[in-house]
């Protein structure tokens, strides 16, 4: 759901097909009938942007028909926890939770907490409004199991279980049909299949991709799936869980060791302006229970990795060298700042916002306002050519002579031309070895960053300016080799792993300390270089190891292949079933054992209870498997950590042809909106009656910079096109293979028409709703060129992670190519 796995993740999909051959039921829920649908047991078409209505219907079905795994729910989730009396749900507030600040479009999450508890840092701002805050990394908050009241009978009206039932009480099968277009009988077929396959003997998995994330409620989509999986007992058990498919070999790695402005490695939050010293920062993110109880050890060890001997207790281990967040600094906010002249220079490393970002036209104009732009890529991409080859230059809206941006286009090395590690979908680090030296001036990112840093430090040498000391004191001493003085990726991995006071590589993150005696570049990766061995480079044949494959690559943390696997056994430590046994308590050995590395303290007894002022892992009882949460529970209800509500709620996309059938509030009330003349919105505008959604093709990759320069791929998919149903084609006079113009308030683009039954009209809220499918890979550069689908979409974002909504918006479609008056009107 939210993924076309067969076409976008074909290597991984082979294992889905293996499972199907062995009897697994594969259900594909998606607006389009794709190759995934063709290979599934059955396909369920639904309206783009209505997934919470569908998933919420599953929650309702599970609860009303008592199909939940009661023992699992009572012991392993927060279902029995009592909430504060001043909490009110969207059912009470006509689409708003308690704490909404009218006029500010933010929530104060204080009332969302458990009974008897105050708001925690992870709820958002410290102590202010959740909607203005950056979310607190991966922190589960300072909530401890003993702090809140419980009702294990699940009858108390203020317990999470009853609040959950009330919240989803109107998500009936009939409501699902009304909002999503999925007939009642089809929905119930899905619900029964999932429930029948979720019990002590069987498990069900959800698989998603950007079809879930790229919405103004994208985080809440995944939250709804988490509720389903917790109710059914599918988390922490083999064959269960929620799998986020990654679209590139190391997208997981680029969030673990992040390219994100608001996170440090290992999901440690970036300090904010009010974090005046290390003690303030650490206390603000303190968690008494669970893995985050060692937050200070992870942070100090990271600071030691950055600044080495220059990081001392006297200077707070270099904490003052870290930048601070004082506002949003994500790509969309930055682009709008560019338009105002507030950004002088910009680096684009493997990114192409001129094609890949929502409202690409705005991004092209923004890049044209810079003083300088550095682009590192395999080819001259659209973002590097904005000064002479863009739709705006061709139309005369921008003139090359007026664009001041100086562009530096630097050739990048391919993955075959450099050493390094990938971290893929299942948190698995795998090492790849350089096959050949890069040609000409092509260089790796590691080479570029290390030598750029070296040159900057040389220029700053001797500076006494306080702002320069963080750069000058970096522990930047990676050995180099080869004709281009390539820094050692192996040495970088060892630094990420970390070492102790004796200089030897650490074996586990549990060895990290906050006294400055340990160094670690990313705490969740600690152990990837254990015993001075590059663990991700292991290639032991599968025939020589167990089915869990513990000696192929290395999975974070601790080479654990399944997170929260303590949940695969019952509270007493016995497997829920012999068929699905995974890890269990060995009473004779008095330790946890099994097929995988137990996600639990090895000698913690199932009946262990915390004593006194226990902290971190010791604060969790022996039957609390979700060890990164402060209370060790799986959260059906989220008291802290999200800024737009503790429970998922059906809201319409920001642009929708329909009104919200549940509430007066149509869309996520704290979605990020940006008022700008180049970013007009059209919500409710009858001139745009159709739903449009973007997607990827197997033959092209993301913004197309690589694939559109490959002749065979360009031949396979040579032109930008749209998918429309025969009914919509007839209604609008569109001809298969002919031209059409797709129009929004932002732009008008011309596309070839593919008339197909793969994207069928749906009956939604008593009317026929048409959807238009748009691949987004084309631009003005490469062997094949075409219009960019992202030109059509507005900048409107999920408030938790600032991701764009490009899977559901509104448009019109007309026969023929772009006419000059249409283009001008749209602009």
Beta strands, then each sheet from edge to edge (+ up, - down):
strand 1: 27-29
strand 2: 42-44
strand 3: 100-101
strand 4: 106-107
strand 5: 206-208
strand 6: 242-244
strand 7: 263-264
strand 8: 268-269
strand 9: 345-349
strand 10: 372-377
strand 11: 406-411
strand 12: 420-423
strand 13: 428-432
strand 14: 480-481
strand 15: 486-487
strand 16: 554-555
strand 17: 583-586
strand 18: 591-594
strand 19: 672-673
strand 20: 690-695
strand 21: 721-724
strand 22: 739-743
strand 23: 748-755
strand 24: 762-764
strand 25: 767-769
strand 26: 771-775
strand 27: 796-797
strand 28: 809-815
sheet 1: 1+ 2+
sheet 2: 3+ 4-
sheet 3: 5+ 6+
sheet 4: 7+ 8-
sheet 5: 9+ 10+ 11+
sheet 6: 12+ 13- 16+
sheet 7: 14+ 15-
sheet 8: 17+ 18-
sheet 9: 19+ 27-
sheet 10: 20+ 26+ 21- 23- 22+ 28- 20+
sheet 11: 24+ 25-
end
